[in-house]
Amino acid sequence: MDDLATEILDLVKVKMKEQGAYDRASYEELIEETTEYFYEKGKITDDDNIEFIKDELLQMYEIVKDQLAD
């Protein structure tokens, strides 16, 4: 996973903890919100393969859920 995806994932984890949102639907929504936020802030550009990054993060749901359960 590249640095950008890691940075997005770290923020998603923080939001999950803050909101107590651990189900898959919430995870998907937080990925969407966070990628939009990064785009607005200029951390993501049109040159980035955002769909690939989102897919990569979505595939990590079970790992993230297990990490947050510890």
C-alpha positions as CSV (number, residue, x, y, z in Angstrom):
1,M,0.0,0.0,0.0
2,D,1.4,3.4,-0.9
3,D,1.8,6.4,1.5
4,L,-1.4,8.1,0.3
5,A,-3.5,5.0,0.9
6,T,-1.9,4.6,4.3
7,E,-2.6,8.2,5.2
8,I,-6.3,7.8,4.2
9,L,-6.6,4.5,6.1
10,D,-5.1,6.1,9.3
11,L,-7.7,8.9,9.2
12,V,-10.5,6.4,8.5
13,K,-9.5,4.4,11.6
14,V,-9.5,7.6,13.7
15,K,-13.0,8.4,12.5
16,M,-14.2,4.9,13.1
17,K,-13.1,5.1,16.7
18,E,-14.5,8.6,17.2
19,Q,-17.9,7.7,15.8
20,G,-18.0,4.1,17.1
21,A,-18.7,3.1,13.5
22,Y,-17.3,-0.4,12.9
23,D,-19.7,-2.0,10.4
24,R,-18.8,-2.4,6.8
25,A,-21.2,0.2,5.5
26,S,-19.8,2.9,7.8
27,Y,-16.2,1.9,6.8
28,E,-17.1,2.3,3.1
29,E,-18.8,5.7,3.8
30,L,-15.7,6.9,5.8
31,I,-13.4,5.9,3.0
32,E,-15.6,7.9,0.6
33,E,-15.7,10.9,2.9
34,T,-11.9,10.8,3.6
35,T,-11.0,10.5,-0.1
36,E,-13.2,13.5,-0.9
37,Y,-11.6,15.4,1.9
38,F,-8.1,14.6,0.6
39,Y,-9.2,15.7,-2.9
40,E,-10.5,19.0,-1.6
41,K,-7.3,19.6,0.3
42,G,-5.2,18.8,-2.8
43,K,-3.6,15.7,-1.3
44,I,-5.3,13.7,-4.1
45,T,-5.3,14.9,-7.7
46,D,-6.9,13.8,-10.9
47,D,-3.6,12.0,-11.6
48,D,-4.1,9.6,-8.7
49,N,-5.9,6.4,-9.3
50,I,-8.5,7.0,-6.7
51,E,-10.7,4.0,-7.6
52,F,-7.7,1.7,-7.2
53,I,-7.0,3.2,-3.8
54,K,-10.6,2.9,-2.7
55,D,-10.7,-0.7,-3.8
56,E,-7.5,-1.5,-2.0
57,L,-8.9,0.1,1.2
58,L,-12.2,-1.7,0.9
59,Q,-10.5,-5.0,0.7
60,M,-8.8,-4.3,4.0
61,Y,-12.0,-4.0,6.0
62,E,-11.6,-7.3,7.9
63,I,-8.0,-6.5,8.9
64,V,-9.0,-3.0,10.1
65,K,-12.0,-4.4,12.0
66,D,-9.7,-6.9,13.7
67,Q,-7.1,-4.3,14.5
68,L,-9.7,-2.0,16.1
69,A,-11.2,-4.8,18.1
70,D,-7.9,-5.4,20.0
